[in-house]
Amino acid sequence: MWEQLVEIDQDIFRFINSLEIGRFQEFWLFITQIRYWIPLYFLFFYLLYRYHKRNEGWLSIGALLSLVAITLFLTDWVKNMVERLRPNNEPMLMDSIIILQKPENFSFWSGHSAVSFAITTFVVFCLKRQGAQPWIYLFYLWPILFALSRIFVGVHYPADISVGMLVGLTLGYVGCVLFYKILDQFKLRDSRSDHP
């Protein structure tokens, strides 16, 4: 059963990796590079700060950075536990797919997918709670393109991307909920200390 799922995943990977849209190699190489998204990260920081009171804004940025660290830690831990070879390192695939990058670490799950969906979900739900307009959901275009790029550059399977997405969505939402619960606890404690 597991071998059949792996074969299906590889077949879907081959199909997506060979799509005509994947021929825009410079585009996907640009999209997949973390450094080119730095302006977006600063926009996220700015929006978190702007939609909160000053101290809460800094705390929300700190919570986001903590979320990134937790997501990266979990991703590396699972990758080293599962030890799934990336498509670019899989002998059965290497000669029949487009490979634009050649990382040596393991594949499951995608860190690009998990971290980008965690960041976006945390930011979107925090801003939504603070009354931001529905346009903030457009931010999800980033993790979708970012995650897809990993298939087109030949370094992740669809299952890697899908599980990474689910992990990121879950961690981002839970992170947002926990952040406001902790914030509310501090507010409640402060209000009690102001009124003995």
QUIGI-V191083 format. One line per field, one symbol per residue. psi: psi as a letter, one per 40 degrees, with the letter a starting at -180 (. if undefined). Layout:
psi=???
This chain:
psi=dddddddddddddddddeiddeegdddddddehddeedddddddddddddeiidddddddddddddddddddddddddddddfhiideehdeddeeihheigieaidhihdddddddddddddddddddeeiieedeededdddddddddddefeiidddddddddddddddddddddddddddddddddddddg.
